[in-house]
Amino acid sequence: MKYPRSTPPRHFVMSSIALAVLSLAQQAQAQQTDAPVQRVEVTGSSIKRLAAEEALPVTTIKAEELVKQGMTTLADVMMALPQSASLQPSNAGSGTNINLRGLGVNRTLVLLNGRRLANEAIADGYANLDVIPISALQRVEILRDGASSIYGSDAIGGVVNFITKREVEGGNVTVQLVQPQRHGGGDEQRIQATFGKGNLERDGWNVYGTIDFHQRSRLALSDRTGFVPDDAAMAAIGLPRTTASGGYATPANFTSSANKSAANPYYASGCLNPYSIQGGKNTCILNDANYGTALHPNKQLTMYAKATKKIDADNTVTVEYTRGDESIFGYKNPTQALAVGSRAAILPSTSKWYPGKSGGVPAVAGITNQPLTVSWAVADFGPAVTRDNQINQRLLLSADGHLGNWDYKAGMTYGLSLRKGYYKSGYFSGTGLLDGLANGTLNPFGLQDQAGRDYLESIAADGMQNRSSKSAYYGFDGTVSRSLMALPGGDLAFALGADLHRDTNEDTKLAQAADITYAKSVPAHGESARNVAGIYTEIDAPVTKTLDLNAALRVDKYSDVGSTVTPKISFRWQPVKSVMFRGSFNTGFRAPTLFDRYGYRTTVANTTTAGRWDDPVLCPGPTPAIPGSGTAVAGANAADVCNAKLNKLTGSNNTLQPERSKGGTLGVVFEPARNFTASLDYWQVNMKDMLANLPENVYFTNYADYKNLFVRNADGSLAYINNTTMNLGGQIAGGVDVSANWEIARNSYGTFGAAIDGTYLTRFDNQLVPGGPWMSNVGQFGWASNGTTSSFPIITFKWKHNLRLSWQSGDYAAQLTNNFNSKYRDANTAVTSQYYRDIPSFSTWNLTGSIRVQKQVRITAGVTNLFDKAPPITNNTIYSSGYLSSVSNPVGRSWNLRVSYDFE
């Protein structure tokens, strides 16, 4: 991603994967100055060369650009990137991750200063970006090409390299506030402080550190009533919430031996607002608007320290320490009183809360002392809230420099990621709830009296830890490079490197949490380790003044899944001064993550579906994919089998095999003038034996094909839906990246610029079984899931862009930014054909302006979502909020203020 500048770009980065290209404007600038040009190493290559010598399709975002676009977190960066199909941070606890090309978070390699971090501890397949301190960053480089033969064959989707400041002298304190225009939550606060001492050139050493604190408050759906879809809006697209029936609610719905259809004693009086509303078939349903969460709150404290010492003029030793501590608070609907084994949630006739008894619950016709099976949500203490805490640390000792004719770099890395899950509030002992119903203490038909509240507090799980996970990374890498001989176009360059690392993962679901039946936490343990040894080589051959060829080869040996060889070739050809062509071809190999292959395994359900569905057997209907359209069979509880969250099994799959890929790029760069550059790059990635989960809608829209994954108990009830990772058939993705930078004018009014980066998707096909049919996902919900972090299907827009208009004059600057997604075919699986629809294109504008009021103080103010664009509504029932939360922000217009103070 190139951004408008007051002068032509100084250099582009070179990647060994994609094809290198020459920037003519940069070359001209280099020829016009006598200042020495330093050789540098850039993302994707192990060979140092002149900064103005090579160029590749690498997106570079400087730290100051984050400020200009009004971004406060790395999640903002990833959501705006046209090549990214990342999700908005959710309550999953894994934080922010990046999904380049929509190929999955496990296929995007994240680096910090060119080296790996310890992965997020549970899934162990990707890094949580929230642990990277944004205040330490100099720039972000995104290698948009596929598998990197330099960093690892698993980088099928690309590489994101976060590069910190080389040195800091003096200090800075910055305070940033984000305040939504509407009342309620979603506000953000950030404070960051950086201090450094020493100068590498003058003193031969530098030490600096930065600390960064950020928090965001919870944004409830009720805070955005009318801005996010309400009942009327959902009804207009064919999903009236009030047609649901028989679910868990306060007051509870019930069935009995005399009445198998769910009923509610308070239906006639309107149920119990705000906890429930009237539903279908004489029942009350939970009022999702009262409990729903649009943005989950989080707190994160990150720090980074770096000490650098120059041994002599050519050699440097560096020590880095990174630590990120993040807590994400997840909000769910209130705890439900669920069956414990064969014991159901029964209200006996001896309870004073039995309809028609002394507790005041209205009598119900036909109910004469039969035990009642209740579907009850415990509303007294609000939503069920979890706290997911993740601490990620990395210690790096590295050296780099020049010895004789050789450039070298080497490093030893230790990374540790710890993640712990807790029940913060609103969770209760499942057995305790059933006991409280049986002994008459608890009232399932309303809020509790004091005795009931005291009892709930006595069985609350507040503060209980439910899970403990740990991932560790031990690595050593070393690379040497040099020029071998002169060629007509320059020196033939050669690099050789080795990479040895060990990954370990340990994940435990604690036994004490099994009593909290609503959380579906089943005691389990998984422990595994993997060693990977890799060697790689790279050759860069400037055959002529206009043609450069590059080749790289990597050999990796995995201790558990065998060996692989992944080559890469690329070229750059500049036939005329203003035009460059580039292209590349590469292969990739990705082993199953340690969690996917060796993680916990259980024989019973350990979670529930994200969306509500009808059991195809126990609640059959004319349209199985439309929740609530079925009717419970005799003997089945409608609350458990119709329009319900059904049991699901997740965990590892020891039959998984590695997936393989082939990819390539072909592009052209135009630079007809010093003030204008444009590029077009076609890319394509072909995968086979793809490792993925199936989205929930696949199971229910194609039940006949996947009924073997519906595992049933002996009595026919659903034990679970098998949703573990599988080797699917394949995936083919392709498209065109478009980029342009234009310095429109430079005059007495200032410098005006424009830039755009976009991606046009030409193909995104999934093959769910080997040899099966290919199904297109372009501009519609995908047939494979986004990754192990989410049940959401892949989101693949036909066109996505980031447009920037900028102005700068002296101490004043301003930028207008547009983020655009093209229209999208809605899921259309849970509605009848008359409601089939498209989700319209979505466009937001952000405006920022800054002024340096004195030498040490800069103030930046801005407006995010300038025109207060509401998020698009969707009929995909997995989005319980009713809007496309994976690609849009429900905050609305918000104000952004940033004050930065520099000191010496």
N, C-alpha and C positions, 0 to 999 in steps of 0.2 A: 504494500500500500504506500504510494508515494504521495507526499503532501506538498502544497504550494510553498515555495520558498522565495526569498528576495533575490537569490542568486541561483544559477543552475546547480543541480545536485553535485556534491563533491565526488561521490562514488556510489556504485551499487555493490552489493555483496556477491560473492561467488559461491556457487554450490556445486559439489561433485555429482549431484544427482541430476539436476536439471541442466539444460544447455546454457553455456556461458555466452554472453553478448557484450559488445563494446559500446560504451556510451560516448558518442562523438563530442557532445558538448563538454563532458568531463575531460576528455583527452585534449580538447582545444585549450581548456583552462590550464591543464597541467603544462602544456607547451608554452603558455604565456607567462609563467612565473619561474623564477630561479630558485624558489624555496625548495628544499629537499622534500621528496615524496617518500613517506615511510611505507615499508612493506608490512602488510597486515594479514592475519588469518581471519577468514569470514565463515559464517555459518554454512556448513556443508562441505568444506574442503579442508584438507590437512596441509595444503601447500600455501606458503606465504608468497605474496606477489604485490606489485604496486597497486595502490588503492584505486587508481584510475584505469587499471589495465583490463579488468574483466567485469562482467555484469550478468546477473541471473534473475529469473522471476521470483524474487524473494520480497515479501512484504516487510517493510521496515517502519515501525512506529516509534518515534522519539517520545521521551517522557513528557516534554512540553506539549506534545500534541494531545495527550490525555487530558491535560488541563484545558486546552482550547475547545475540546469537544464536550466539556462539562462532565467528564467521567470521574467517578469516585472509587470504583473498584475494577479489578481485572475482569469481573463478570461483565461489566459494561463494554469492555474492549472486545471480549469474545462474542458477545451478542451482536455487535455492530460489524464485525468482520464478515465480508461477503462470502468468504470461503468456509465460514464456520456454520455448523448446524447445531450449535450448543444450546443447552436448555437454560432457562432462568433457574437460579438457585432455588431449591425446594426444601422440604423438610426431610429429605433423605439422609442428611447428616454428612454426606460425602463432600459438601462444599461446591466450589466452582471447578468445572472441568471443561476441556475444549474438545470439540468433535469436528475436525477438519473434513470437509467434503461430505459430511453426513455418513462417513464410513464407520463411525463408532469411536467412543472415547478411548477404547483400548488400542486403537490403531493410530493414535496421535502421540508422538513422543514429545514429552516436555523436558526441557533442559534448563539448568541454571548455570550460566557462564560455560555452556558447552558440555556440561556433565549432568548425569541423572540425579534425581532426588529419590528418596524412599517413597514408594507408592502409598496411596491411601490404604489404610490397614485392613479393611474388610475385603474388598474386591481384589486388591493388590494388582490392579492392571493399569492404573493411571495415577497421575499426581493431582493433588488438590491445590489449585492455584492460589487459594486464599492464604496459604502459609508463606507465600512470597511477598516480602515487604515492598509495596509499590513505591515507597519513598526512596528506596535504594536503586531504583532502575534508571539506567541511562537510555535504554531502548529495548524494543522487542523485535526480534527477527522471526518471521514465519516462512519457513521453507515449504512452498506450496506443492512441490513435487512429491513423488511417492517415496518408497523405501530407501532409506539412507544407508549406503554401503560404508559410510564413515561412522555413524553413531549406532547403528543396529538395524538388522534386517526386519525388525518388527515395526518400523516406522512407515507403515503402508500408506497412511493418510497424509503424512507430512511431519515436520519437526517445528516446534515452537521453542525458541531459545530466548530466555529472559537474561539480559545482559546488564549487570550492575555497573555503577560508576567505577572508573579505574582508580580514582583517588578523590579525596575531598579535603580541602583546606579551609578552615573556618567552620561556619555552621549555619543552620537554618531551622526555623520553627514555622510550621504551617498549621493553620486551623481551617477546617472546611465544614460547612453546614449545608444540608439539603432539607428544605422545608416544603412539603406539598402545599398547594393552594387550598385544597379541601381539608377539612378538619379530620381528625383521626390519626392513625399511625402512618408508618412508612417513612418517617423522618430519619435522617442519617447525621452522624457526627463523626468527624475524623480529626485527630491531632497527631502530628508527626514531628519528630525532632532529629536532626542530623548534626554530628560534630566530627571534625577531622583535624589532624595535625600532621605537619611534615609535608615536604614536597619531593617527589621522586627525583626530579632533575637537580634541584638545589641541595637537598639534604640526603638523598639516596634512600629515603624511607617515607612511608605514609601509613597512618593508622586512622581509620574512621569507623563510626558506628551509627546506626539509625534505629529508631524505635517508632512504631506506627500502631496507633489504636483506632479501631473503627467499630461502630455499632449501628444497628438498624432496628427500629421498633417494629412490632407486629402491625401489619395492616390487615384488619378483619374485613370480610366481605360486607359486613354491615356498615363499615366506614365509607363504602363506595356504592351505597344503594342508588340505583338509577344510572350509575356510570358503568358498572359491570352488569351483566344480564340479570333481570329480576324474573319473577314468575310469568309475568305477561310476555316478556321477550322470549322466554323459553317456550311458552305455549305457541307463540307465533311461528316458531321453526319446527313445531311438531313434538316438543318434549314438555308438555305441561307437567310440572312436578306434582300437582295435586291428584294425578291419576294413579300414582303409586299407592300401594296398600299393604297393610299388615306388617310393617317393619318395626324395628326397635324404636320406642318413643317414650316420652313422659307426657301424659299418662300411658301406661303400657297397653298394648293390644293383647288379647288372650284367645286361646282356644281351649276347648274342653271335650270330654268324651261325647257330650251331647251336641256340641257345636264345633265342627271341624273348620268352619270359616272364621277367620279372625274377626274380632269385634272389640269395641272400646266403650266403656261406660260413660265417657265424656264426649263422645262424638257429637251428639245432638247439641251440646252447649258450646261447640267450637273448639274442643280440645283444650290445650293449655298454652296460651301465648305468653312469652315468645318462644317457649321450648318446643312446641309442636303446632301443627296446623292440620286442618281436615284433609284427609286423603280419600282414596277410593274405597268402596265396599265397606262402609261403616267403620273405618279405622282412622287413627291419627298417624301422622308421619312426622319425623324429626324435621324441624325447621332449619334447614341447612344455612339459610341466611343469617341465623343467629350464631352459628358455630363456625362457619366457613372462614378460611384464612386465605387472603390473597397473596400476602408475602409473609414468610415466617421470619421471626426475629433472629439476629445473630450478634455475636460479639467476637472480635478477633484482635489479638495482640501479637504483632510480629516484630522481630528484630533481626538485624544483620550487622555483622562486624567483620572488618577486613584489615589485615596487616600485611604490608608489602615492603620488602627489603631488596634493594638492588645490590647484588654481590659485586658486580662491576658494571661497566657500561653496557654489556650485552646480556647479562643474566640476572634473573629475578626470582625470588622465592616469595610465595604468598600463602597465608593462612586465612581461611574464611569459616565463619560460623553463622548458621542460619537457624532461627527458631520461630515457629509459628504455632500459636495456641488459639484455637477457634471453638466456640460453642454455638451450636445451632439448636434452636428450640422448635420442636415440631408439634403442631396442634391437630388433633383428631376429634371427631365427634365423641360425645361422652361415652364412658365405659358402658358396655352392654352386659347384662346378666346372661351368660351363656351356659350351656350344659357342660358339666364336668364328667367326662366319661359317659356312662349311661344315665347319669343323674341329671334330669332336666330342671329348669327354673320353674318350680311349682309353688303356687300360692294355695295353701290348704284352707278349707272352710273355717278352721279355727282361728284364722287371723282376723283381727278387727278391721283390717283393710279389705276384706272380702266384700264384693259388691252387695250392698243392702245391709251390712253389719254396722257395728257401733262406730267405725271410723268415719262414716259419712260418705263413703263411696256410693254413688247411685246404684240401685238394683238394676239388673239386666234380665229381661224376660227370658224364661227358659233355663236360667242358671240357678240351680237349687242344690247348693253344697257340693257340687262336683269339684274336684281339684282342678285348678286352672293352670295351664301352661302359659306363662307370660313372656312377652317380647318387650323387655324393659331397658331403656337407656337411663342411666343414673345422672340426672341433670343437676343435682344439688351443688356440686363443686365444679361445674363448668366443663370445658373441654378436657380431654385427656392429653397431657402435655409431656413430651420427652425432652431430655437434654442430651445432645450428642457432642461429646468433647473430643477434639482431635489435636494432638501435639506432634508436630513434625520437626525433626532436627537434622542438620547436616553439618559435618565437619570435613573440611577439605584442606589438604596440604599439597601444594603444587609448585612446580618450577618450570620456567620456560626461558628460552634465550637462544643464543647462537654460539656454537663451538666450531671453529674452523669454517668449513663450507656448509655445515649442517645447521638447520633450525631444529629445535626440539621442544617438546613439552611433555610433562609427566605429572601424574597426580595420584594421590591416594584419597579415597572417599569413604566416609562412614555415614550412613543415613539411618534414622530410626523414626518410625511412625507409630504412634500409640493412639488408639481410639477406644473410648469407653462410652457405653450407653446407659442412661439412667431414666427411671420414671420420675419426672419432676412433680407432677400433681395430677389428680383426677383418675388415677388407676387404683383398683381395689382387688382384693383377693377374690377370685372366682368362687372358691368354696365358701368364703365368708358371706358373699352375696346370697348364695343359695340357702345358707343357714339362717341368714337374717329374714329371708322370705318365709322359711319354714316355721320359725319360732314367733313370727308376727311382729318383729321389731321394725322391719322395713316396709314402707308403703310404695308399691310399684305404680300406683295410680296418681301420684302427685309428689310435691316436695315433702321432705321429711319433717316430723316434729323434732323436738330437741333430742329425744331418746334415739331417734333414727340417725340424726346428724352425729351424735356422739358415737354411735355404733359404726357408722361409715368411717369416721376418723380413726377408730380403733383397728380397722382392717385396711386402711390406706397404705399404698406402697410408696408414698412420697420419699424421694431420695434413694430408692432401691436401685442398685446397679444390676443391669440385665445382660450386659455383654462386655467382653474385653478382647481386644484384637491388637496384634502387633505385626508390623512388617519391618524388616531390616535389609539394608543394602551395604555390601562390602565390595569396594571396587578398586582396581588399579588400572591405569591406562598410560600408555606412552606412545609418542609419535616422533619420528624424525623425517626431515625432508631436505632436499637440496636440488640444485640445478646440476644436470648431468652433462649437457653439451649444447652448443649453439645450433639453432635451426633458423631457417630463413625468416621466420616470424618472431623469434626470440628464443629464450632458453627452454630446453626440454627439462621439465621439473618432475621429481619423483618423491613419493612419500611412502613410508612403511610404518604401520602401527599395530599395537596389540591392546586388547581389552579383556581383562579378567574380572569377573564379578560373581558374587553369590547373593541370591535372594532367599530370604526366609519369611515364612508367614505362619502365624499362630492365631487362631480364632476360636473363642469359647462363648457359647450361649449358656449363661449361668443357670444352675439347677433351681436356685431360689425364685427365679422369674417364672417358672412353670405354673405357679399358683395364680398368676395374673392371666387368666384365660382369655380376656379380651385382646391381649397383645399377641396371642398365638406363639409365644416363645417356648420352643421345645429345647430342652438341654441337649447340647451338641458340642463337639470339639473337632477341630481340624488342625493339622500341623504338617508343614512341608518345607522343603528347601530345594533349591536348584542352583547348579553351577553352570556358568556360561563362559566359554573361552573363545575369543575371536581374534583373528588377525586380518588385516586389511592393507591394501596397497592402492596407490593412485598415481596415475601418470598424466601429465598435462603437456600436450605437444602443439605448440604454435607452428603448424606446418608451413604456413605462409603468412604474410602480413594481413591477410583477410580471412584465413581459415585456422581455427583452433579446435583440436580434438582432445577429449578428456575421457579417461577410462578408469574405473575403479572396480575392485574385486574384494569381497569379504567372505571369509569362511568362519562359520560359527559352529561350535560343538556344545550341545546341551546335554547335561548329565542324564536327562530322563527321556528325551524325545528324539535323540539322534543329531545328525549334522546337516548343515545346509550351506550351499554356495550361492551367493547373491551378487551378480555382476551389475554394472552400470556403465553405460556409454553415453556421451553427449558431444554436441558440436556447437560451434559458433561460427557464423559466416557473415562477413560484412562486404558485400559486393560493391557497394557505393557508400559514400560518406554518410548519408542520412538514413540508411536502411540496414538493419541487422536481422538475421534469421538465427533461430536456435531450436534445438530439439534434444530429446533424451529418451532412453529406454532403460528400464530397471526391473528387477524382480524382487519379491518380498516373501518373507516366511515369518509367520507368527505362531508361536507355541501357545497352547491354552494357558491362561493365567494360573498361578498356583491355587487360587481359590476355585476356579472353574473345574480344575482336575482333581484337586486333593482336599478341598475344603470340607466343611461339615456335611454330613448326610444324615437324614432322619427317615424314619419309616412312616411318620404321620405328618399331617399338614403343619407347616410352620409359619404360614402367613395367609392372607386372604387376597382376593383379586382387588385391584385398585378401583375398578368400576363395579357397578351393580349389574347382575345378569340373572336370567332364568336358567335353572338347571334343565338342560335339554330333555332329560328323562323324567325327572320328578316334577317339573313344571312346564310341560310341553305346551306349545302354542302354535299358531299359524305362521308366526315370524320369529324364529328362535333368537335372532339378533336384536330384537326389540325388547328390552327389559320391561317386565310388567305386562307383557301381552299373553303370557301363559297362564295356566290354571293348575294349582297344586293337585297332584293325584291323591287318592284316598290314603289317609294315614300320614301324609307329609305335612309339616308345618309350613304354611305359606311364607311366614317371615324368614324362614331359613332357606327356602328353595326358589322363591319368586322375587325378582327385583332385589336380589340380595348380594352381599359380598361373599363369594363362595370360597371354600377352602382351596389353598394352593400350596404346592411344594416347591421350594427353591433349595439350592445347595449345589454340590459338586456333581460331576459326571465323569467317572474314571475311564470312560470309553472315548473321550474326546481326542482328536488327532489335530496336528497343526494345520493351519490354513495357509494357502500360497497365493501369490498375486503376481501379475505382470502389469506394468504401467508405463506410460510414456507421455511426453509433451512435444508439441511442435508450435513454434511461435515466431512472431515478427515484432520488431521494435522500430518505430519511426521517430526520428528526431530532426525534422526539417529546419528547425530554428533553435537558437539557444534557449528560447523561452517556452518551448513546447515539446513534450515527449508523450508518445502514446505506444501502447503495446497490446497485442492480442496473443493469447496462448491457449491452444487447445490441449486438454489433458484427458486421459482416460485410465481407469484402473479396473482390471479384471481379476476377480477373486474366485477361488473354488474351495470347497470344504469350509465354507464360511462359518465361523463360530458366532452364534447369536441366540437370543431368546425369540420366541414368537410373541407378538403382541396379543393381548387378550381377545381382540376382535377376531383374530384368525381362528381361534378355537370355536367360537360360537357361530360365525358365518360359514364355517366349513366343518361342521361337527362330524359329518360322515367320514371325512378324511382324518380327523384327529380324535375320534372317540376312544382310541386305545390309550390316549393320554388322560382320560377321565378314569381315575382309579376308584373303584367302588368297594364298599364294605359288603359283608355277606348278606346283610339285609337290604342291599340296594342303595343305601345312602351314599352320598359322595364323600369318599375319604379325602381326595385332593385332585387337583389338576396338576399334572407334571409340567412345571415351567422352568426346569433346569436348562442350562446352556446346551445347545446341540450343534453338531456339524450339519448345517443346512447345505443346499446345493451350491449356490454361488451368488455373486453380485457383480454387476457391471455398472460403473458410473463414469460419466464423461461430461465435459462442458467446455466453455470458453471463458477465460478470465480476461477482463477488459480493464485497462488502466490508462489514465491520461492526466497530465499535469500541464497547466498553462499559466504563465505569468502574464496576466491580461495587460497590465499597465504599471508603469513606475513613473510618477511625476510629483509635483509639489503637494498633491493631496495624499500621497502615500503609495504603497505597493499593493496592487490588487491581484489576487490569484484565484484559480479554480482548479479543482482536482476531483476525479471520480475513480472509484474502484468498484467493479461489479463482476458478478459471475452469472453466466447464462448456462443453465443446465440443459444438455441435449439428451442425456440418457441417465436413468437410474433404475435398473432392473434387478429384481430379486428372483432367485430360483429356490423355492423352499425345500425341495428334495432333489437329490442328484438325478439328473436326466429328466426332471420335470419341466413344466412350462415356465417361461419367463414372464413376470408380471411387472409392468411399469409402475414406478413410484413418482414420476415427475409430476410435480404440482398436485400431489395427493398424499394421503397418509400412507406410510410405508408398511410393507409386509414383514419387516423384521424390526426388532426393538432397537432403541437408541444405544443400548449398552447395559451393563450390569447395574447401573445406577438407577435405572428408571424403567417403568412399564410403558412409558410413552413410545409410540411408534416414531420412526425417523420422519423428520420434517424436511421436505425437499422442494424448495421454491424454484420455479422456472427461472426467475430473475431476482437478484438481490443486489442492492448497491449501497454504497456510502459516498455521498456527494458533499464537497466542502467548498465554501466560498469564503475567502479570507481578505482581510485588510490590515495593514500595519503602517504606522507613521510615528517614528520616534518612540516615545514611551507609551503609545496607545496602540491597541490591537483589538480586532474583533473577528469572529468566525461564525458563520451560519452553516449548520450541518444537517443533512437530510439522510435518514435511514429508510430504505424502501424495500418491501417484499411484494412480489407479484401475487395475483389472486391464486386461490387454492381450492381444490375440490374438497368439500367437507366429507366426513366419514360416511354419512348416509347409510349407516348400517342399523341404527336404532330407531329409524323413522320410516313411515310408509312413503311410497314413491312420490306422492304429491308434495312432500316436503324436501325432496332432494334439492340441494343447493350448492352454490360456490361461496367460499369465504372471500370477500372482496380484498383487493390489494390494501396494504397497510403502510402508511407513510407517516413518519414523525419528523419534526424539525426542532433542532436545539440551537439556541443563540447564546454566545458568550462574548464578553468584552473585558478587557483588562487595561489597567493603567499602573505605571510605576510612579507613585506619588512622591517618592524620594529615592535616593540611591539604594536603600536597603529594604524598601517596602513595596510590594506589588499586590494589588487588589484585583481579583477576578470575580465577576458576577455573571450570572447567566440564568436562562430559563430552559428547562428541559420539557419536551413535549409542548412546544410553544403554542400550538393551536388546540391543546387539550383533547387530543384524539383518543376516543374510547377504544379499549381492546376489542378485537373481533370476536363475535359470538360463534360457537361451534356446537354441532349436534353429536360430537364424539363424546360418549358418556364417560370415558375415562377422565375427562376434565370435569370434575364435579362442580367446579366454580362456574361452568357454562361458557367460559371464554378461553381463547387459545393461550394459556399461561406459559407455554413453552417458548413462545416467540414474541410475546408482548408484555408490557409492564402496566399493571393496573393502577399505578400511582396517580396518573394524570399530570396536569401541569404542576411543576414544582420549581422552586427558586433555589439557586445554588450560589453560595458566597464562599470565597476562598481568600484568606489573607496570609501572605508569606513574608517573613522577616529574615533577612540575611545578616549575619554578624561575623566579624573577623576573629 
